[in-house]
């Protein structure tokens, strides 16, 4: 099964929590309470997110965290990269020369196309989009059909 890691999932939850309070600086404890995540986990996530430049930290009595940029300007891809590094479905999706079977690989091009599609989808989805109520499967399917042209 292809899925995002638990840390990426939790980082997205933390980021949407902060994005839901755009004018506030939230403490680690407030974020942990609102997200129902353990305090050490939230601290670890915030450290990585801060290092990636996605959140700003403030020290002192009223210290805490807020988004470094508006939620519309932060992509889901950036959150994934902050937690996991560069996006890559396979080693050869990231760079040439990562696999000794690369020259004769019959599926490399396919994986690279899949990787590109996933990268585009994650970059197109902003943190603000993640705050929207979930769409039904029928709504998503209909919008995808409307975006396609007839053959």
N, C-alpha and C positions, 0 to 999 in steps of 0.2 A: 504494500500500500504506500502510495506517495502522500506524504503529509508534512506540514511544517512542524518544527520542533516545539516542545512545550515552552521553551524560553521565548521563541518568536511569538507564540500565541499569547503568553503572559505579557510580553513587551507591548504588544498591540493593545491589550486590555489596559495596561498602565498608561499608554499614550492617549487612548480615547478618554480615560478618566481625566487626565490633565486637560485635554482639549475641551472637555465638557465644562470646564471652569476657566474660560479664556482670560479673564481679568484677575485671576487669583494666583497666589503662590501657595502651593499645597505642600504640606510636610509629608515626609515619608510615611509617617503613621496615618495621616489622613488618607493617603493613597491606598495603603494596605487595608485600612478599614473599609473604604468604599469598594475596592476591588475584591475583597475577601481573600487576598493573597497573604502569605506569611511575610512578616516584616523583613527578615533577611533576604528573601527572594526579591522583594521590591527594591531593597537597597542595592542588590547586585544588578538588577535590571537598570535602575536609574544611573548607576555608575557607567555602564556600557552606553546607554543612551546619551548621557552627558558627554562622554568621550567622543562620540560620533557627531556631536554638535546638534542633536535633536532637541535636547532640553537644556535649560540654563539652571544652575544651582545658585542659591543665595544662602549665605551663612547668617547666623545670629538668631535672636529670639523669634523673629518673624520669618525665619529662613524657610527654604523649601525649594520646590521646583515649579517651573512653568515651561511652556513650549518655547523653543528658540526662534521659531517662525510660526506664522499662522498655519492652522491645521490644513488649509487648502494647498499650502506650499510644501507639505511633507508627504512623500509617497510611502506606500506600504513597502516598496522595494528598499527604501532607505532604512526602515525598521528591521527588515530581514537582514540587510547587510550589516547593520550595527551589531546584531546578535550572532550572525553566522559567517560573515565575510562575503566575498563576491558571490553572486548568483550563478549557479552552475548545476545543471542536471547530471552531468558527467564530468570527469576530469578534462576531457578534450573540449568541453564547452567553454572552459575558462581560458585556455591558452594552448598553443601548438607545442608539441613535444612532451606532453604530460603522460603519454601512454606509448609503450614500445610497440604496440600493434596498430598504431595510428595510420601508417602508410597503407595497410591493406584492409582497413576496417570498412565493412559494407554499411554500417549503420551510423557512422559519425555524422554525416550530413543531416540525417533525420533528427538525431538528438540535438544538433545545433539549431535546427529550425524550431524544434519544440522549446529549447532554451530561450530563443529569441522571442517566441510568442509569450512565454511565461514572463520574461523580463518586461515586455511591453505592457502586459496586463497589470503587473504589480506596480509599474511606474505610472500607469494611468489611474490607479486607485489611490486617492488621497486619504489622509487621516480623517478629513471632514466627511468624505464619502462613507467611511467606516462607522460614523456616528448616525447615519441614516437608518431608519427602521428597515428590517429585513424585507426584501421583496419576495413575493411568492415565485415558485418555479415557473408558473404560467406567465407571469409578468416579465421575468427575465427572458424566457423563450420568445415571447412576442416581440420584445424590444430587439433581440438579436435578429429575428426574421425581418423586421422592418429595416434594419441596417444593411441587409443583403440585397443585391440586385438579382433579378431573374436571369437564368442562363440563356 
